[in-house]
């Protein structure tokens, strides 16, 4: 209905039925009159009064600021006669309406909604459809109804219509309960009946907890809920004739009543300031009696609706209402995980996020006169303080939890909030066990990893007057944590509103003390926690020192290696095989020298994606280390070709350009694509370092190629060892066997560092959770790689030794019994010797 009128000072009351409202036009003083337009939209399908009508509306006069506020009252709608009253400046306007609210299919409880029955053992059965008590008069008609008896009865606020089938149908049948009431549309509710035939697989009768009749495989059996509960209990009969687990949707009727009241409050009906504390007072008892996942989910939904009402109406709660909320939260967090939380999360995985948002909203609504306020329970700890225009330099709070928790807000973050004598309320809340109940959703930069949590969630909120502030610097210490910390907060907007952990605006800092304390600095206020990476490398000063010493020694060794090549290059590259080997080794030395130098100097640069020097250092380290490994791959492929094709010589003018393309162009492509792909997403640099981010995909563009090259080089090494062992150990005399074994050992010493096989130990550092031994072994073998290349790849070469001795001693080195040939020369000569022996054997045969 749409009624328009001009209300003036001193108007008399007027009223009208729906559809006959009068048009009022009384001219008084124009400046004191106001045009009122009321639109009433009656839509009762969801039993709620439209929110736009049911809240208080303020209509301001042109110049009468002291006029009383008009009041429009909404009603809770069920079937019946209603009157809506509008009052303003002495005027009263009434709207009468007869409302008929029809039932919906979800209001009807079918018991059962499907049934499988054996006519041989149970010739008859009963079907029922129950509806909640209503002012409408409903009748039920069953079809088919032949050979059956219908009756009804009232029980616990419901009216049930029962069909007693006395003769079992011959085939599967669908019975229909037709619910009819004058003036509303009829409602049809189907119930399926399946007949168990001879030979069908069935689940046997079970009366262990509830009575479950014989049921056909693949069907669901139903049982009624206990008294004071609403819903059904279901149990699936599996295809193999074995009963499945019991699934209960039974919900306490008193809890459902509280849920319905909270839902109506959110829709705009009722008196929130009075009813919200009343509902909160009943929630602790309901939480203590919750016995099914449905109870838990309805309880959480009730808390969510109350939080929405409090935030929308800006209601302030007294200390008793807040205590009831905290007691309820403590009981909910203490509920059995296996029987309640796990099953509830199977239906709604975001149930824990719903609890967190409700508690976050409600705890900051404590009225100022009840502060300071402190409350402590096993799973909930709260401290709220009120500060006037003058407050301490810094706000700090500590909680005696395990691990201990401290938080601090610097004074410069609070100073802008104090204006015109505004009081500031700071509430700190710690929730235990909640982090284990939140869904495992990780935002940008936290994906593809497993995390452990300390069991604590810290919620900090600031209220200045009636406004909530989300921006502010906060420093938190999560004590006695093991692993690599990631400071995070729960962002309710992630994953389509279901929530997830995010590290945006938070960063980990080194604690002042030497204890394993995770210190977090965040630039906003919300629910905080810390995620621990159990597989991260341990932060130990000895390991960092060993890395620096190893890199320094490798740099010196590689410089010496370059000096040696400067002296002996013309002597050692007189054939193609030696040229390919030493060319690859020289380029590998150059790349590794530049990479180690860049990596050693990177900590001296300012970290962060906004630092060009830091970005350049990370890119160069990525490119140069990859180039080192690709040159290792080039050398391994050349050796593999010589092992497989002994008498085929590689052309120098073709192989060398291919080696250059493989050694430099491929790693440059990997490094460039990684920079362009992950830098715009903020996943390129590791937090606080000039190296690739280990939590995103950038780090895997380095690890993936390295492990692939190590695998290929390992196969080439195995091939070389087989060539050395197979003919000599089976046919040669003892001296040759001993010489072959020494050659194998020498090949291992030479090829392992040159092929980068020690980097394969990096997998152990990722899989190891506790011991630091793999980290030390990995650091020693790889930071000293330059030293190993100098010793085994350069100085152990016979031609290099002869050239050095000739250069410094002016004399040839004496021959020895054990040849110091290079790995390629020894292996290839051995392969050729084995082939010649085979040909001689064939000829003699």
HELIX and SHEET records of a PDB file:
HELIX    1   1 UNK A   30  UNK A   32  5                                   3    
HELIX    2   2 UNK A   51  UNK A   54  1                                   4    
HELIX    3   3 UNK A  105  UNK A  107  5                                   3    
HELIX    4   4 UNK A  253  UNK A  266  1                                  14    
HELIX    5   5 UNK A  272  UNK A  289  1                                  18    
HELIX    6   6 UNK A  293  UNK A  313  1                                  21    
HELIX    7   7 UNK A  319  UNK A  333  1                                  15    
HELIX    8   8 UNK A  337  UNK A  341  3                                   5    
HELIX    9   9 UNK A  342  UNK A  347  1                                   6    
HELIX   10  10 UNK A  351  UNK A  363  1                                  13    
HELIX   11  11 UNK A  368  UNK A  370  5                                   3    
HELIX   12  12 UNK A  411  UNK A  415  1                                   5    
HELIX   13  13 UNK A  434  UNK A  436  5                                   3    
HELIX   14  14 UNK A  494  UNK A  497  1                                   4    
HELIX   15  15 UNK A  541  UNK A  572  1                                  32    
HELIX   16  16 UNK A  576  UNK A  602  1                                  27    
HELIX   17  17 UNK A  612  UNK A  644  1                                  33    
HELIX   18  18 UNK A  652  UNK A  660  1                                   9    
HELIX   19  19 UNK A  661  UNK A  665  3                                   5    
HELIX   20  20 UNK A  666  UNK A  678  1                                  13    
HELIX   21  21 UNK A  700  UNK A  731  1                                  32    
HELIX   22  22 UNK A  734  UNK A  754  1                                  21    
HELIX   23  23 UNK A  757  UNK A  761  5                                   5    
HELIX   24  24 UNK A  762  UNK A  767  1                                   6    
HELIX   25  25 UNK A  773  UNK A  783  1                                  11    
HELIX   26  26 UNK A  785  UNK A  788  1                                   4    
HELIX   27  27 UNK A  789  UNK A  795  3                                   7    
HELIX   28  28 UNK A  798  UNK A  809  1                                  12    
HELIX   29  29 UNK A  823  UNK A  844  1                                  22    
SHEET    1   A 3 UNK A  24  UNK A  25  0                                        
SHEET    2   A 3 UNK A   2  UNK A   7  1                                        
SHEET    3   A 3 UNK A  34  UNK A  39 -1                                        
SHEET    1   B 3 UNK A  71  UNK A  72  0                                        
SHEET    2   B 3 UNK A  80  UNK A  88 -1                                        
SHEET    3   B 3 UNK A  91  UNK A  99 -1                                        
SHEET    1   C 4 UNK A 109  UNK A 111  0                                        
SHEET    2   C 4 UNK A 125  UNK A 132 -1                                        
SHEET    3   C 4 UNK A 158  UNK A 165 -1                                        
SHEET    4   C 4 UNK A 148  UNK A 155 -1                                        
SHEET    1   D 4 UNK A 114  UNK A 117  0                                        
SHEET    2   D 4 UNK A 187  UNK A 195  1                                        
SHEET    3   D 4 UNK A 173  UNK A 180 -1                                        
SHEET    4   D 4 UNK A 139  UNK A 143 -1                                        
SHEET    1   E 2 UNK A 202  UNK A 203  0                                        
SHEET    2   E 2 UNK A 215  UNK A 216 -1                                        
SHEET    1   F 3 UNK A 220  UNK A 224  0                                        
SHEET    2   F 3 UNK A 232  UNK A 237 -1                                        
SHEET    3   F 3 UNK A 243  UNK A 248 -1                                        
SHEET    1   G 2 UNK A 229  UNK A 230  0                                        
SHEET    2   G 2 UNK A 251  UNK A 252 -1                                        
SHEET    1   H 5 UNK A 373  UNK A 376  0                                        
SHEET    2   H 5 UNK A 380  UNK A 387 -1                                        
SHEET    3   H 5 UNK A 424  UNK A 432 -1                                        
SHEET    4   H 5 UNK A 456  UNK A 464 -1                                        
SHEET    5   H 5 UNK A 467  UNK A 469 -1                                        
SHEET    1   I 6 UNK A 373  UNK A 376  0                                        
SHEET    2   I 6 UNK A 380  UNK A 387 -1                                        
SHEET    3   I 6 UNK A 424  UNK A 432 -1                                        
SHEET    4   I 6 UNK A 456  UNK A 464 -1                                        
SHEET    5   I 6 UNK A 527  UNK A 533 -1                                        
SHEET    6   I 6 UNK A 452  UNK A 453 -1                                        
SHEET    1   J 7 UNK A 373  UNK A 376  0                                        
SHEET    2   J 7 UNK A 380  UNK A 387 -1                                        
SHEET    3   J 7 UNK A 424  UNK A 432 -1                                        
SHEET    4   J 7 UNK A 456  UNK A 464 -1                                        
SHEET    5   J 7 UNK A 527  UNK A 533 -1                                        
SHEET    6   J 7 UNK A 484  UNK A 491 -1                                        
SHEET    7   J 7 UNK A 500  UNK A 502 -1                                        
SHEET    1   K 5 UNK A 395  UNK A 399  0                                        
SHEET    2   K 5 UNK A 405  UNK A 409 -1                                        
SHEET    3   K 5 UNK A 471  UNK A 478 -1                                        
SHEET    4   K 5 UNK A 518  UNK A 524 -1                                        
SHEET    5   K 5 UNK A 506  UNK A 509 -1                                        
END                                                                             
